[in-house]
């Protein structure tokens, strides 16, 4: 079922993280994010861990949140600091960026992964 909102008046936030990682780090990244995804996080609606198709050593994580306060609470938590310090920092190198975006419009189609990819 498609979901669509054109009013611009709804609480949804997108947090986009980008970083360079050391070559060969993807198996460890996937393992660590699989463990992170087992932790219930209040306000987190979706998480995508993505590899740049043009640069295999670039990671993007896109998270969808119910409200900005949920993001602030998560980033201030011990679980977040532990994940960042112990799990991710050893795998990242060089530049990183984080963007927090308030969603103005959205269209959500069927998000089921394709099995023929």
Secondary structure by P-SEA (a helix, b strand, c coil): cbbbbccccbbbbbbbbbbbbcccaaaaaaaaaaaaaacccccccbbbbbbccccccbbbbbbbbccaaaaaaaaacaaaaaaaacccccccccccbbbbbbbcccccccccccccc
